[in-house]
Amino acid sequence: MNLAVRADLLRDLRPDAVAGVMVAAVVLTLLAGYLYLLGPSIARYRDLARAGSEEALQTALDSARAGAVAISATESELESIRKALYGGASELAPEKLESFVIDRLDRISVQRDVALMSVKPDESDTVLMFDEFPYDVDVSGDYFAIYEWLQDVEKELRPMIVKQFALDPDGKGGRVKMKLRLVSYRPRETT
């Protein structure tokens, strides 16, 4: 085509038609750019964000589980410390401690073939931040049986200590008598 025909075509074009074609070209270019360039990138970003949030949720869940395990371990450790402080009578009120101690001493004496002659509770006292509960105890039996009896008393009635003792022959076939002062300690109840 020659130049004269092209000039005629340009004169016949309406400005609104040219503007419409230009707007359509711009819209098609933007749509193609979105579909081919931005669309996949945005979809990949969303997938990564979703995967990242799933990982973050899993990390938070794992952290919460680890925290629960740590809390459980701490509670267990606190319970073992409580048992070490209160001993076998950890759940007993202080007014029931006396009968508990006498019952345990009697039971241990029967197990170890030691004669429990007497148990005399004395007045309780306060030592630093502990309540002190003393007992004057008389036992009789074989020397080694009394030794094992003391080990059992220490294990079952902890924290209980021997504050004083005296060991004398019983005069009955190698048996011995022992007088001792056992003292039980409990942390002072604060209110």
C-alpha positions as CSV (number, residue, x, y, z in Angstrom):
1,M,0.0,0.0,0.0
2,N,1.1,3.4,-0.7
3,L,1.3,6.4,1.5
4,A,-1.9,8.0,0.2
5,V,-4.0,5.0,1.2
6,R,-2.4,4.9,4.6
7,A,-3.2,8.6,5.2
8,D,-6.8,8.0,4.2
9,L,-7.1,5.2,6.7
10,L,-5.6,7.3,9.4
11,R,-8.1,10.1,8.6
12,D,-11.0,7.7,8.8
13,L,-10.0,6.4,12.2
14,R,-12.0,7.8,15.0
15,P,-10.1,9.0,18.1
16,D,-12.4,7.1,20.4
17,A,-11.7,3.8,18.5
18,V,-8.0,4.4,18.8
19,A,-8.3,5.1,22.5
20,G,-10.4,1.9,22.9
21,V,-7.7,-0.1,21.1
22,M,-5.0,1.4,23.2
23,V,-6.9,0.7,26.5
24,A,-7.5,-2.8,25.3
25,A,-3.8,-3.3,24.5
26,V,-2.9,-2.0,28.0
27,V,-5.4,-4.2,29.7
28,L,-4.3,-7.3,27.7
29,T,-0.7,-6.5,28.5
30,L,-1.5,-6.2,32.2
31,L,-3.6,-9.4,32.2
32,A,-0.8,-11.3,30.4
33,G,1.8,-10.0,32.8
34,Y,-0.4,-11.0,35.8
35,L,-1.1,-14.5,34.3
36,Y,2.4,-15.3,33.2
37,L,4.6,-13.3,35.5
38,L,2.9,-12.2,38.7
39,G,0.3,-15.0,39.1
40,P,2.7,-17.9,39.5
41,S,4.9,-15.8,41.8
42,I,2.0,-14.8,44.0
43,A,0.7,-18.5,44.1
44,R,4.3,-19.6,45.1
45,Y,4.4,-16.9,47.8
46,R,1.1,-18.0,49.2
47,D,2.2,-21.7,49.2
48,L,5.4,-20.7,51.0
49,A,3.5,-18.5,53.4
50,R,1.1,-21.4,54.1
51,A,3.9,-23.9,54.5
52,G,5.8,-21.4,56.7
53,S,2.7,-20.9,58.9
54,E,2.3,-24.7,59.1
55,E,5.9,-25.0,60.1
56,A,5.5,-22.1,62.6
57,L,2.4,-23.9,64.0
58,Q,4.2,-27.2,64.2
59,T,7.2,-25.4,66.0
60,A,4.8,-23.8,68.4
61,L,3.1,-27.1,69.0
62,D,6.4,-28.8,69.6
63,S,7.5,-26.0,71.9
64,A,4.2,-26.3,73.9
65,R,4.7,-30.1,74.2
66,A,8.3,-29.6,75.4
67,G,7.0,-27.0,77.9
68,A,4.4,-29.5,79.2
69,V,7.1,-32.2,79.6
70,A,9.3,-29.7,81.5
71,I,6.3,-28.7,83.7
72,S,5.7,-32.4,84.4
73,A,9.3,-33.0,85.2
74,T,9.4,-30.0,87.5
75,E,6.2,-31.2,89.3
76,S,7.8,-34.6,89.7
77,E,11.0,-33.0,91.1
78,L,8.9,-30.9,93.5
79,E,7.1,-34.0,94.7
80,S,10.4,-35.8,95.4
81,I,11.7,-32.7,97.3
82,R,8.4,-32.6,99.2
83,K,8.8,-36.3,100.1
84,A,12.4,-35.7,101.2
85,L,11.3,-32.8,103.4
86,Y,8.2,-34.5,104.9
87,G,9.3,-38.2,104.6
88,G,6.7,-41.0,104.7
89,A,4.2,-38.7,106.5
90,S,4.1,-36.1,103.7
91,E,0.3,-36.0,103.5
92,L,-0.3,-36.1,107.3
93,A,-1.4,-33.2,109.4
94,P,1.0,-32.5,112.3
95,E,-1.5,-33.7,114.9
96,K,-1.6,-37.2,113.2
97,L,2.2,-37.5,113.0
98,E,2.6,-39.0,116.5
99,S,0.3,-42.0,115.8
100,F,1.9,-42.5,112.4
101,V,5.4,-42.6,113.9
102,I,4.4,-45.1,116.6
103,D,2.6,-47.3,114.1
104,R,5.6,-47.4,111.8
105,L,8.0,-48.1,114.7
106,D,5.9,-51.0,115.8
107,R,5.6,-52.4,112.3
108,I,9.4,-52.1,111.7
109,S,10.0,-53.7,115.1
110,V,7.9,-56.7,114.2
111,Q,9.6,-57.1,110.8
112,R,13.1,-57.0,112.3
113,D,12.3,-59.1,115.4
114,V,13.1,-56.2,117.7
115,A,11.0,-55.7,120.9
116,L,9.6,-52.1,121.0
117,M,9.5,-51.5,124.7
118,S,8.2,-48.0,124.8
119,V,7.7,-44.8,122.7
120,K,7.2,-41.6,124.5
121,P,6.5,-38.5,122.4
122,D,7.9,-35.3,123.9
123,E,6.9,-31.7,123.4
124,S,7.5,-30.3,119.9
125,D,9.7,-27.4,119.4
126,T,10.7,-25.1,116.6
127,V,14.3,-25.1,115.2
128,L,14.9,-22.4,112.6
129,M,12.1,-23.0,110.0
130,F,11.3,-26.6,111.1
131,D,9.0,-28.1,113.6
132,E,10.9,-30.7,115.8
133,F,9.0,-33.7,117.1
134,P,11.1,-35.7,119.6
135,Y,10.4,-39.3,120.7
136,D,12.1,-41.3,123.5
137,V,12.2,-44.9,122.3
138,D,13.3,-48.1,124.1
139,V,14.0,-51.3,122.1
140,S,15.6,-54.6,122.8
141,G,16.9,-57.3,120.5
142,D,19.9,-58.7,118.7
143,Y,22.6,-56.1,117.9
144,F,22.4,-56.7,114.1
145,A,18.6,-56.7,114.2
146,I,18.6,-53.3,116.0
147,Y,21.1,-52.0,113.4
148,E,18.7,-53.1,110.5
149,W,15.8,-51.7,112.5
150,L,17.6,-48.3,112.6
151,Q,18.2,-48.4,108.9
152,D,14.5,-49.1,108.2
153,V,13.4,-46.3,110.6
154,E,15.7,-43.9,108.8
155,K,14.4,-44.9,105.4
156,E,10.6,-45.0,106.2
157,L,10.4,-42.1,108.7
158,R,12.8,-39.7,107.0
159,P,13.6,-37.0,107.9
160,M,14.1,-38.5,111.3
161,I,17.5,-38.5,113.1
162,V,18.9,-40.2,116.2
163,K,19.8,-37.4,118.5
164,Q,21.0,-39.5,121.5
165,F,21.4,-43.2,122.2
166,A,22.6,-45.6,124.8
167,L,23.3,-49.2,124.2
168,D,23.5,-51.7,127.1
169,P,23.6,-55.5,127.3
170,D,20.2,-57.0,128.1
171,G,21.6,-60.0,129.9
172,K,19.4,-62.4,127.9
173,G,21.6,-64.4,125.6
174,G,23.5,-61.7,123.8
175,R,20.6,-59.3,123.3
176,V,21.0,-55.6,123.8
177,K,18.8,-52.7,125.0
178,M,18.9,-49.4,123.3
179,K,17.4,-46.2,124.5
180,L,17.4,-43.5,121.9
181,R,15.9,-40.1,121.2
182,L,14.5,-39.9,117.7
183,V,13.7,-36.5,116.3
184,S,11.4,-35.9,113.3
185,Y,11.6,-32.6,111.4
186,R,8.9,-31.0,109.2
187,P,9.1,-27.6,107.5
188,R,7.1,-25.1,109.5
189,E,3.7,-24.5,108.0
190,T,3.3,-20.8,107.1
191,T,-0.1,-19.2,106.8
